[in-house]
Amino acid sequence: HHADELAAGLHGDMPWMAPATEVIWHAMRRSWREGAPGLRIPPLQLTGPPGIGKSRFGRDLATLLATSTAVIEATGENASFGIVGSQRGWGGSYPGRLIETVLQSRIANPVMIVDEIEKAGTAVSM
């Protein structure tokens, strides 16, 4: 019943995002039905024209689920190190945004928003 209320609240605020809301609603109901120890939502890629609320949708979802969130601006990252961190090596290592968010919030399942990913460019290997 709680899954229905959360999905209805999300849909009420942003009805044009119905396909994404439906995926989340089914994932919430599946988690409960299977007796999962927590909520399991598959990764979602929201696409559409600028300004329709894709990033806001992610932030609103985190608020409804009472979990932490982190927004990663893909245009500001020149490599994946900012997201996943770097390996231990000569110069040291550091955690990525995902692990930093988990450690700071003490919540193991944050909502991670990778914003403007379509503007990040194409990866090339030399």
N, C-alpha and C positions, 0 to 999 in steps of 0.2 A: 504493500500500500504506500509506503514511504517513497518507493521508486516512482510510482505514478504521480505523487505530489511534486517531487523534484522535477520530473520531466515536464509536467504541466506548467510549473513556474517558469522553467527555461523556455518552453514553447510560447507561453503568454507574453514574455518580454521580446522574443525574436521569432515570430511565426515563420518568417522567410527562411529560417535555418532548420526547418522541419526535418529534412533528411539526416542532418547531424544529430538533432535531438532524438530522433527515432533510434539511431545506432546506440546512443548513450542509454536510452530508456531500456532497450532490449538487453544491453550489457548489464545494467543494474538488476533487472529481473533474473537474468541467467545466473549472476553471482549469488543471489539469494536462493534461487531454486537448487543450485548445485552445492549449497552450503559452504561456499568459499569463505576463507577467513577474512577477506576484505573485498572491496569493490575492484573489479577488473574491467577496465574499459580499454578496448584496443586503440592503438595509435590512430589518430584521425588527421587527415589532410584536408583542410578547408580551402576551397578554391572559389574564386569569384572576383568581380570587379572591386577596385579600391573603394573603401568607405562603407561596405555593407555590414561591418561589425564582426569580422572573423576573429580578430584579436579580443574584442570585447566578449565574444561568446566564450572563449577560453577562460578569461578572467571571471566572468559570471558563473561558469561551471565550477571553478575552484571555490568561489564564495558559497555557492549552494551546497557543495560537498564539504564545506568547512575544512578545506585542506590548503596547504601553501601553494604558491605559484611562482614561477620565474619566467620572465620574458627575455628571450635571447634575440637580439637584432642580428639577423644573418648577414646584413650588409656591413656590419661592423666587425665581423669575424673573417680573418684572412686564412684561417685553417680550422680544423676541427678541434684544436686544443682547447679553445674556450668552452666547448660543450663537454668534451669527454676528459679533458685534463691532459697532462703530459706524463710520460713514463719517467721512472727514476733514472737518472743519468748523471753526467758530469756536472751539469749546471743546476741540478735539483729537480724537483717535480712539484706539481701542484694539482689539486683536484679540479675537475670541470664544474660548470654551473649546476649540473644535476646533483652531484655529490655535495657541493657547497650548500645547495638549497636543503637537501635532506639533513645535513649536519646542523645547519642554523635553525631550522624549524623543528627538528626532532620528529618529523613526519616522513614516513618512508615512501609515501605515494603522492608526491606533488604533481600538480598540473604544470607541464613544461610547454611553453609557447615559443616556437621558433618563428619569428615574425619576418616578413619580407624575404622569404626563402627564394622566391622566384627572381629576385634581384641580386642574389649572391654570386651569380656567374656560373661558369662551367669549370669543373675540376680538370686539370691537365697534369699529366705526368711526363717528365722529361727523361 
